[in-house]
């Protein structure tokens, strides 16, 4: 019984570590998406301004 509880606790701890790592990856990916979106918006603005100048 104690062994089973200990095994369960170890599995929970391992799962928490995996979830934490996955959350970190999601956060990094969201930051990358935000950066690319801002860069794309800047390019669209520059293109729009250049088209207006023509």
CHARMM internal coordinates of N, CA and C (Angstrom, degrees):
IC EDIT
DIST 1 N 1 CA 1.4541
DIST 1 CA 1 C 1.5208
ANGL 1 N 1 CA 1 C 110.85
DIST 1 C 2 N 1.3312
ANGL 1 CA 1 C 2 N 117.20
DIHE 1 N 1 CA 1 C 2 N -50.01
DIST 2 N 2 CA 1.4640
ANGL 1 C 2 N 2 CA 121.10
DIHE 1 CA 1 C 2 N 2 CA 179.85
DIST 2 CA 2 C 1.5207
ANGL 2 N 2 CA 2 C 110.09
DIHE 1 C 2 N 2 CA 2 C -62.74
DIST 2 C 3 N 1.3192
ANGL 2 CA 2 C 3 N 115.89
DIHE 2 N 2 CA 2 C 3 N -38.20
DIST 3 N 3 CA 1.4588
ANGL 2 C 3 N 3 CA 120.87
DIHE 2 CA 2 C 3 N 3 CA 178.72
DIST 3 CA 3 C 1.5258
ANGL 3 N 3 CA 3 C 110.76
DIHE 2 C 3 N 3 CA 3 C -62.97
DIST 3 C 4 N 1.3261
ANGL 3 CA 3 C 4 N 116.77
DIHE 3 N 3 CA 3 C 4 N -40.97
DIST 4 N 4 CA 1.4623
ANGL 3 C 4 N 4 CA 120.89
DIHE 3 CA 3 C 4 N 4 CA 178.74
DIST 4 CA 4 C 1.5243
ANGL 4 N 4 CA 4 C 111.06
DIHE 3 C 4 N 4 CA 4 C -63.70
DIST 4 C 5 N 1.3129
ANGL 4 CA 4 C 5 N 116.57
DIHE 4 N 4 CA 4 C 5 N -43.48
DIST 5 N 5 CA 1.4652
ANGL 4 C 5 N 5 CA 121.00
DIHE 4 CA 4 C 5 N 5 CA 179.22
DIST 5 CA 5 C 1.5211
ANGL 5 N 5 CA 5 C 109.93
DIHE 4 C 5 N 5 CA 5 C -63.68
DIST 5 C 6 N 1.3166
ANGL 5 CA 5 C 6 N 116.64
DIHE 5 N 5 CA 5 C 6 N -42.27
DIST 6 N 6 CA 1.4582
ANGL 5 C 6 N 6 CA 121.03
DIHE 5 CA 5 C 6 N 6 CA 178.54
DIST 6 CA 6 C 1.5266
ANGL 6 N 6 CA 6 C 110.78
DIHE 5 C 6 N 6 CA 6 C -62.25
DIST 6 C 7 N 1.3199
ANGL 6 CA 6 C 7 N 116.91
DIHE 6 N 6 CA 6 C 7 N -42.77
DIST 7 N 7 CA 1.4682
ANGL 6 C 7 N 7 CA 121.06
DIHE 6 CA 6 C 7 N 7 CA 177.59
DIST 7 CA 7 C 1.5234
ANGL 7 N 7 CA 7 C 111.01
DIHE 6 C 7 N 7 CA 7 C -61.82
DIST 7 C 8 N 1.3261
ANGL 7 CA 7 C 8 N 116.46
DIHE 7 N 7 CA 7 C 8 N -42.30
DIST 8 N 8 CA 1.4631
ANGL 7 C 8 N 8 CA 120.75
DIHE 7 CA 7 C 8 N 8 CA 179.45
DIST 8 CA 8 C 1.5227
ANGL 8 N 8 CA 8 C 110.98
DIHE 7 C 8 N 8 CA 8 C -63.22
DIST 8 C 9 N 1.3132
ANGL 8 CA 8 C 9 N 116.64
DIHE 8 N 8 CA 8 C 9 N -42.15
DIST 9 N 9 CA 1.4655
ANGL 8 C 9 N 9 CA 120.87
DIHE 8 CA 8 C 9 N 9 CA 179.46
DIST 9 CA 9 C 1.5257
ANGL 9 N 9 CA 9 C 110.08
DIHE 8 C 9 N 9 CA 9 C -63.00
DIST 9 C 10 N 1.3242
ANGL 9 CA 9 C 10 N 116.98
DIHE 9 N 9 CA 9 C 10 N -40.91
DIST 10 N 10 CA 1.4641
ANGL 9 C 10 N 10 CA 120.43
DIHE 9 CA 9 C 10 N 10 CA 178.25
DIST 10 CA 10 C 1.5254
ANGL 10 N 10 CA 10 C 110.88
DIHE 9 C 10 N 10 CA 10 C -65.15
DIST 10 C 11 N 1.3232
ANGL 10 CA 10 C 11 N 117.40
DIHE 10 N 10 CA 10 C 11 N -39.78
DIST 11 N 11 CA 1.4610
ANGL 10 C 11 N 11 CA 121.01
DIHE 10 CA 10 C 11 N 11 CA 177.80
DIST 11 CA 11 C 1.5234
ANGL 11 N 11 CA 11 C 111.23
DIHE 10 C 11 N 11 CA 11 C -64.84
DIST 11 C 12 N 1.3135
ANGL 11 CA 11 C 12 N 116.26
DIHE 11 N 11 CA 11 C 12 N -40.70
DIST 12 N 12 CA 1.4671
ANGL 11 C 12 N 12 CA 120.57
DIHE 11 CA 11 C 12 N 12 CA 178.14
DIST 12 CA 12 C 1.5224
ANGL 12 N 12 CA 12 C 110.02
DIHE 11 C 12 N 12 CA 12 C -63.57
DIST 12 C 13 N 1.3164
ANGL 12 CA 12 C 13 N 117.00
DIHE 12 N 12 CA 12 C 13 N -43.88
DIST 13 N 13 CA 1.4656
ANGL 12 C 13 N 13 CA 120.82
DIHE 12 CA 12 C 13 N 13 CA 179.56
DIST 13 CA 13 C 1.5236
ANGL 13 N 13 CA 13 C 110.64
DIHE 12 C 13 N 13 CA 13 C -62.37
DIST 13 C 14 N 1.3175
ANGL 13 CA 13 C 14 N 117.11
DIHE 13 N 13 CA 13 C 14 N -42.54
DIST 14 N 14 CA 1.4688
ANGL 13 C 14 N 14 CA 120.62
DIHE 13 CA 13 C 14 N 14 CA 178.89
DIST 14 CA 14 C 1.5246
ANGL 14 N 14 CA 14 C 110.50
DIHE 13 C 14 N 14 CA 14 C -64.48
DIST 14 C 15 N 1.3218
ANGL 14 CA 14 C 15 N 116.97
DIHE 14 N 14 CA 14 C 15 N -40.60
DIST 15 N 15 CA 1.4644
ANGL 14 C 15 N 15 CA 121.15
DIHE 14 CA 14 C 15 N 15 CA 178.49
DIST 15 CA 15 C 1.5197
ANGL 15 N 15 CA 15 C 111.18
DIHE 14 C 15 N 15 CA 15 C -64.19
DIST 15 C 16 N 1.3205
ANGL 15 CA 15 C 16 N 117.03
DIHE 15 N 15 CA 15 C 16 N -40.01
DIST 16 N 16 CA 1.4617
ANGL 15 C 16 N 16 CA 120.96
DIHE 15 CA 15 C 16 N 16 CA 178.57
DIST 16 CA 16 C 1.5237
ANGL 16 N 16 CA 16 C 110.73
DIHE 15 C 16 N 16 CA 16 C -63.20
DIST 16 C 17 N 1.3251
ANGL 16 CA 16 C 17 N 117.03
DIHE 16 N 16 CA 16 C 17 N -39.77
DIST 17 N 17 CA 1.4612
ANGL 16 C 17 N 17 CA 120.40
DIHE 16 CA 16 C 17 N 17 CA 177.95
DIST 17 CA 17 C 1.5244
ANGL 17 N 17 CA 17 C 110.79
DIHE 16 C 17 N 17 CA 17 C -64.70
DIST 17 C 18 N 1.3297
ANGL 17 CA 17 C 18 N 117.40
DIHE 17 N 17 CA 17 C 18 N -41.99
DIST 18 N 18 CA 1.4599
ANGL 17 C 18 N 18 CA 121.27
DIHE 17 CA 17 C 18 N 18 CA 178.17
DIST 18 CA 18 C 1.5251
ANGL 18 N 18 CA 18 C 110.92
DIHE 17 C 18 N 18 CA 18 C -63.38
DIST 18 C 19 N 1.3216
ANGL 18 CA 18 C 19 N 116.51
DIHE 18 N 18 CA 18 C 19 N -42.97
DIST 19 N 19 CA 1.4601
ANGL 18 C 19 N 19 CA 120.37
DIHE 18 CA 18 C 19 N 19 CA 179.37
DIST 19 CA 19 C 1.5204
ANGL 19 N 19 CA 19 C 111.02
DIHE 18 C 19 N 19 CA 19 C -64.58
DIST 19 C 20 N 1.3101
ANGL 19 CA 19 C 20 N 116.85
DIHE 19 N 19 CA 19 C 20 N -39.13
DIST 20 N 20 CA 1.4568
ANGL 19 C 20 N 20 CA 120.83
DIHE 19 CA 19 C 20 N 20 CA 178.62
DIST 20 CA 20 C 1.5262
ANGL 20 N 20 CA 20 C 110.63
DIHE 19 C 20 N 20 CA 20 C -64.16
DIST 20 C 21 N 1.3178
ANGL 20 CA 20 C 21 N 116.64
DIHE 20 N 20 CA 20 C 21 N -43.46
DIST 21 N 21 CA 1.4657
ANGL 20 C 21 N 21 CA 120.63
DIHE 20 CA 20 C 21 N 21 CA 178.59
DIST 21 CA 21 C 1.5254
ANGL 21 N 21 CA 21 C 110.40
DIHE 20 C 21 N 21 CA 21 C -63.83
DIST 21 C 22 N 1.3217
ANGL 21 CA 21 C 22 N 117.11
DIHE 21 N 21 CA 21 C 22 N -42.36
DIST 22 N 22 CA 1.4615
ANGL 21 C 22 N 22 CA 121.04
DIHE 21 CA 21 C 22 N 22 CA 179.23
DIST 22 CA 22 C 1.5261
ANGL 22 N 22 CA 22 C 110.73
DIHE 21 C 22 N 22 CA 22 C -64.48
DIST 22 C 23 N 1.3122
ANGL 22 CA 22 C 23 N 117.30
DIHE 22 N 22 CA 22 C 23 N -40.49
DIST 23 N 23 CA 1.4650
ANGL 22 C 23 N 23 CA 120.85
DIHE 22 CA 22 C 23 N 23 CA 178.20
DIST 23 CA 23 C 1.5232
ANGL 23 N 23 CA 23 C 110.47
DIHE 22 C 23 N 23 CA 23 C -63.34
DIST 23 C 24 N 1.3166
ANGL 23 CA 23 C 24 N 116.92
DIHE 23 N 23 CA 23 C 24 N -38.43
DIST 24 N 24 CA 1.4612
ANGL 23 C 24 N 24 CA 120.61
DIHE 23 CA 23 C 24 N 24 CA 176.76
DIST 24 CA 24 C 1.5140
ANGL 24 N 24 CA 24 C 111.57
DIHE 23 C 24 N 24 CA 24 C -63.73
DIST 24 C 25 N 1.3206
ANGL 24 CA 24 C 25 N 117.13
DIHE 24 N 24 CA 24 C 25 N -39.46
DIST 25 N 25 CA 1.4621
ANGL 24 C 25 N 25 CA 120.96
DIHE 24 CA 24 C 25 N 25 CA 178.16
DIST 25 CA 25 C 1.5227
ANGL 25 N 25 CA 25 C 110.94
DIHE 24 C 25 N 25 CA 25 C -67.18
DIST 25 C 26 N 1.3163
ANGL 25 CA 25 C 26 N 116.95
DIHE 25 N 25 CA 25 C 26 N -41.35
DIST 26 N 26 CA 1.4625
ANGL 25 C 26 N 26 CA 120.84
DIHE 25 CA 25 C 26 N 26 CA 177.82
DIST 26 CA 26 C 1.5267
ANGL 26 N 26 CA 26 C 109.96
DIHE 25 C 26 N 26 CA 26 C -61.29
DIST 26 C 27 N 1.3144
ANGL 26 CA 26 C 27 N 116.64
DIHE 26 N 26 CA 26 C 27 N -43.94
DIST 27 N 27 CA 1.4609
ANGL 26 C 27 N 27 CA 121.04
DIHE 26 CA 26 C 27 N 27 CA 179.47
DIST 27 CA 27 C 1.5261
ANGL 27 N 27 CA 27 C 111.06
DIHE 26 C 27 N 27 CA 27 C -61.71
DIST 27 C 28 N 1.3216
ANGL 27 CA 27 C 28 N 117.08
DIHE 27 N 27 CA 27 C 28 N -45.14
DIST 28 N 28 CA 1.4672
ANGL 27 C 28 N 28 CA 120.83
DIHE 27 CA 27 C 28 N 28 CA 179.04
DIST 28 CA 28 C 1.5221
ANGL 28 N 28 CA 28 C 110.66
DIHE 27 C 28 N 28 CA 28 C -63.27
DIST 28 C 29 N 1.3199
ANGL 28 CA 28 C 29 N 117.17
DIHE 28 N 28 CA 28 C 29 N -40.32
DIST 29 N 29 CA 1.4641
ANGL 28 C 29 N 29 CA 120.54
DIHE 28 CA 28 C 29 N 29 CA 178.73
DIST 29 CA 29 C 1.5259
ANGL 29 N 29 CA 29 C 111.53
DIHE 28 C 29 N 29 CA 29 C -66.00
DIST 29 C 30 N 1.3246
ANGL 29 CA 29 C 30 N 116.91
DIHE 29 N 29 CA 29 C 30 N -38.81
DIST 30 N 30 CA 1.4642
ANGL 29 C 30 N 30 CA 119.94
DIHE 29 CA 29 C 30 N 30 CA 177.81
DIST 30 CA 30 C 1.5256
ANGL 30 N 30 CA 30 C 111.07
DIHE 29 C 30 N 30 CA 30 C -64.71
DIST 30 C 31 N 1.3225
ANGL 30 CA 30 C 31 N 116.87
DIHE 30 N 30 CA 30 C 31 N -38.55
DIST 31 N 31 CA 1.4603
ANGL 30 C 31 N 31 CA 120.57
DIHE 30 CA 30 C 31 N 31 CA 176.70
DIST 31 CA 31 C 1.5248
ANGL 31 N 31 CA 31 C 110.30
DIHE 30 C 31 N 31 CA 31 C -63.60
DIST 31 C 32 N 1.3223
ANGL 31 CA 31 C 32 N 117.31
DIHE 31 N 31 CA 31 C 32 N -40.65
DIST 32 N 32 CA 1.4651
ANGL 31 C 32 N 32 CA 121.29
DIHE 31 CA 31 C 32 N 32 CA 178.13
DIST 32 CA 32 C 1.5226
ANGL 32 N 32 CA 32 C 110.94
DIHE 31 C 32 N 32 CA 32 C -64.06
DIST 32 C 33 N 1.3239
ANGL 32 CA 32 C 33 N 116.56
DIHE 32 N 32 CA 32 C 33 N -43.38
DIST 33 N 33 CA 1.4627
ANGL 32 C 33 N 33 CA 120.72
DIHE 32 CA 32 C 33 N 33 CA 178.33
DIST 33 CA 33 C 1.5210
ANGL 33 N 33 CA 33 C 110.25
DIHE 32 C 33 N 33 CA 33 C -61.76
DIST 33 C 34 N 1.3131
ANGL 33 CA 33 C 34 N 117.05
DIHE 33 N 33 CA 33 C 34 N -42.74
DIST 34 N 34 CA 1.4614
ANGL 33 C 34 N 34 CA 121.18
DIHE 33 CA 33 C 34 N 34 CA 178.98
DIST 34 CA 34 C 1.5228
ANGL 34 N 34 CA 34 C 110.97
DIHE 33 C 34 N 34 CA 34 C -61.16
DIST 34 C 35 N 1.3216
ANGL 34 CA 34 C 35 N 116.63
DIHE 34 N 34 CA 34 C 35 N -43.91
DIST 35 N 35 CA 1.4660
ANGL 34 C 35 N 35 CA 121.26
DIHE 34 CA 34 C 35 N 35 CA -179.93
DIST 35 CA 35 C 1.5244
ANGL 35 N 35 CA 35 C 110.83
DIHE 34 C 35 N 35 CA 35 C -62.89
DIST 35 C 36 N 1.3238
ANGL 35 CA 35 C 36 N 116.96
DIHE 35 N 35 CA 35 C 36 N -46.65
DIST 36 N 36 CA 1.4629
ANGL 35 C 36 N 36 CA 120.97
DIHE 35 CA 35 C 36 N 36 CA -179.55
DIST 36 CA 36 C 1.5235
ANGL 36 N 36 CA 36 C 110.52
DIHE 35 C 36 N 36 CA 36 C -63.70
DIST 36 C 37 N 1.3277
ANGL 36 CA 36 C 37 N 117.12
DIHE 36 N 36 CA 36 C 37 N -39.84
DIST 37 N 37 CA 1.4609
ANGL 36 C 37 N 37 CA 121.16
DIHE 36 CA 36 C 37 N 37 CA 179.10
DIST 37 CA 37 C 1.5256
ANGL 37 N 37 CA 37 C 110.82
DIHE 36 C 37 N 37 CA 37 C -62.58
DIST 37 C 38 N 1.3366
ANGL 37 CA 37 C 38 N 116.59
DIHE 37 N 37 CA 37 C 38 N -43.77
DIST 38 N 38 CA 1.4634
ANGL 37 C 38 N 38 CA 120.28
DIHE 37 CA 37 C 38 N 38 CA 178.66
DIST 38 CA 38 C 1.5219
ANGL 38 N 38 CA 38 C 111.00
DIHE 37 C 38 N 38 CA 38 C -64.06
DIST 38 C 39 N 1.3373
ANGL 38 CA 38 C 39 N 117.05
DIHE 38 N 38 CA 38 C 39 N -40.98
DIST 39 N 39 CA 1.4627
ANGL 38 C 39 N 39 CA 120.69
DIHE 38 CA 38 C 39 N 39 CA 178.52
DIST 39 CA 39 C 1.5256
ANGL 39 N 39 CA 39 C 110.63
DIHE 38 C 39 N 39 CA 39 C -64.77
DIST 39 C 40 N 1.3220
ANGL 39 CA 39 C 40 N 117.29
DIHE 39 N 39 CA 39 C 40 N -41.26
DIST 40 N 40 CA 1.4594
ANGL 39 C 40 N 40 CA 121.29
DIHE 39 CA 39 C 40 N 40 CA 179.43
DIST 40 CA 40 C 1.5258
ANGL 40 N 40 CA 40 C 110.25
DIHE 39 C 40 N 40 CA 40 C -64.91
DIST 40 C 41 N 1.3246
ANGL 40 CA 40 C 41 N 116.92
DIHE 40 N 40 CA 40 C 41 N -41.43
DIST 41 N 41 CA 1.4592
ANGL 40 C 41 N 41 CA 120.40
DIHE 40 CA 40 C 41 N 41 CA 178.56
DIST 41 CA 41 C 1.5245
ANGL 41 N 41 CA 41 C 110.35
DIHE 40 C 41 N 41 CA 41 C -62.47
DIST 41 C 42 N 1.3347
ANGL 41 CA 41 C 42 N 116.76
DIHE 41 N 41 CA 41 C 42 N -40.66
DIST 42 N 42 CA 1.4599
ANGL 41 C 42 N 42 CA 120.64
DIHE 41 CA 41 C 42 N 42 CA 177.40
DIST 42 CA 42 C 1.5139
ANGL 42 N 42 CA 42 C 111.48
DIHE 41 C 42 N 42 CA 42 C -62.29
DIST 42 C 43 N 1.3128
ANGL 42 CA 42 C 43 N 117.54
DIHE 42 N 42 CA 42 C 43 N -40.49
DIST 43 N 43 CA 1.4624
ANGL 42 C 43 N 43 CA 121.71
DIHE 42 CA 42 C 43 N 43 CA 178.62
DIST 43 CA 43 C 1.5238
ANGL 43 N 43 CA 43 C 110.85
DIHE 42 C 43 N 43 CA 43 C -65.91
DIST 43 C 44 N 1.3217
ANGL 43 CA 43 C 44 N 116.80
DIHE 43 N 43 CA 43 C 44 N -40.15
DIST 44 N 44 CA 1.4627
ANGL 43 C 44 N 44 CA 120.72
DIHE 43 CA 43 C 44 N 44 CA 178.40
DIST 44 CA 44 C 1.5213
ANGL 44 N 44 CA 44 C 109.79
DIHE 43 C 44 N 44 CA 44 C -63.87
DIST 44 C 45 N 1.3149
ANGL 44 CA 44 C 45 N 117.17
DIHE 44 N 44 CA 44 C 45 N -41.47
DIST 45 N 45 CA 1.4610
ANGL 44 C 45 N 45 CA 120.66
DIHE 44 CA 44 C 45 N 45 CA 179.08
DIST 45 CA 45 C 1.5234
ANGL 45 N 45 CA 45 C 110.86
DIHE 44 C 45 N 45 CA 45 C -63.68
DIST 45 C 46 N 1.3270
ANGL 45 CA 45 C 46 N 117.00
DIHE 45 N 45 CA 45 C 46 N -43.00
DIST 46 N 46 CA 1.4600
ANGL 45 C 46 N 46 CA 120.90
DIHE 45 CA 45 C 46 N 46 CA 178.56
DIST 46 CA 46 C 1.5242
ANGL 46 N 46 CA 46 C 111.13
DIHE 45 C 46 N 46 CA 46 C -63.64
DIST 46 C 47 N 1.3179
ANGL 46 CA 46 C 47 N 116.73
DIHE 46 N 46 CA 46 C 47 N -42.14
DIST 47 N 47 CA 1.4635
ANGL 46 C 47 N 47 CA 120.95
DIHE 46 CA 46 C 47 N 47 CA 178.80
DIST 47 CA 47 C 1.5205
ANGL 47 N 47 CA 47 C 110.47
DIHE 46 C 47 N 47 CA 47 C -64.45
DIST 47 C 48 N 1.3094
ANGL 47 CA 47 C 48 N 116.59
DIHE 47 N 47 CA 47 C 48 N -41.38
DIST 48 N 48 CA 1.4599
ANGL 47 C 48 N 48 CA 120.91
DIHE 47 CA 47 C 48 N 48 CA 178.77
DIST 48 CA 48 C 1.5191
ANGL 48 N 48 CA 48 C 110.97
DIHE 47 C 48 N 48 CA 48 C -63.03
DIST 48 C 49 N 1.3231
ANGL 48 CA 48 C 49 N 116.81
DIHE 48 N 48 CA 48 C 49 N -43.55
DIST 49 N 49 CA 1.4633
ANGL 48 C 49 N 49 CA 120.65
DIHE 48 CA 48 C 49 N 49 CA 178.35
DIST 49 CA 49 C 1.5228
ANGL 49 N 49 CA 49 C 111.23
DIHE 48 C 49 N 49 CA 49 C -64.50
DIST 49 C 50 N 1.3276
ANGL 49 CA 49 C 50 N 116.97
DIHE 49 N 49 CA 49 C 50 N -41.20
DIST 50 N 50 CA 1.4641
ANGL 49 C 50 N 50 CA 120.61
DIHE 49 CA 49 C 50 N 50 CA 178.94
DIST 50 CA 50 C 1.5209
ANGL 50 N 50 CA 50 C 110.33
DIHE 49 C 50 N 50 CA 50 C -64.66
DIST 50 C 51 N 1.3190
ANGL 50 CA 50 C 51 N 117.71
DIHE 50 N 50 CA 50 C 51 N -39.77
DIST 51 N 51 CA 1.4633
ANGL 50 C 51 N 51 CA 121.28
DIHE 50 CA 50 C 51 N 51 CA 178.77
DIST 51 CA 51 C 1.5213
ANGL 51 N 51 CA 51 C 110.40
DIHE 50 C 51 N 51 CA 51 C -65.75
DIST 51 C 52 N 1.3099
ANGL 51 CA 51 C 52 N 117.03
DIHE 51 N 51 CA 51 C 52 N -37.48
DIST 52 N 52 CA 1.4663
ANGL 51 C 52 N 52 CA 120.33
DIHE 51 CA 51 C 52 N 52 CA 178.04
DIST 52 CA 52 C 1.5221
ANGL 52 N 52 CA 52 C 111.18
DIHE 51 C 52 N 52 CA 52 C -65.38
DIST 52 C 53 N 1.3243
ANGL 52 CA 52 C 53 N 116.42
DIHE 52 N 52 CA 52 C 53 N -35.99
DIST 53 N 53 CA 1.4595
ANGL 52 C 53 N 53 CA 120.87
DIHE 52 CA 52 C 53 N 53 CA 179.33
DIST 53 CA 53 C 1.5220
ANGL 53 N 53 CA 53 C 111.58
DIHE 52 C 53 N 53 CA 53 C -67.27
DIST 53 C 54 N 1.3306
ANGL 53 CA 53 C 54 N 116.81
DIHE 53 N 53 CA 53 C 54 N -28.18
DIST 54 N 54 CA 1.4640
ANGL 53 C 54 N 54 CA 120.26
DIHE 53 CA 53 C 54 N 54 CA 179.39
DIST 54 CA 54 C 1.5041
ANGL 54 N 54 CA 54 C 108.90
DIHE 53 C 54 N 54 CA 54 C -74.88
END
COOR INIT
IC SEED 1 N 1 CA 1 C
IC BUILD
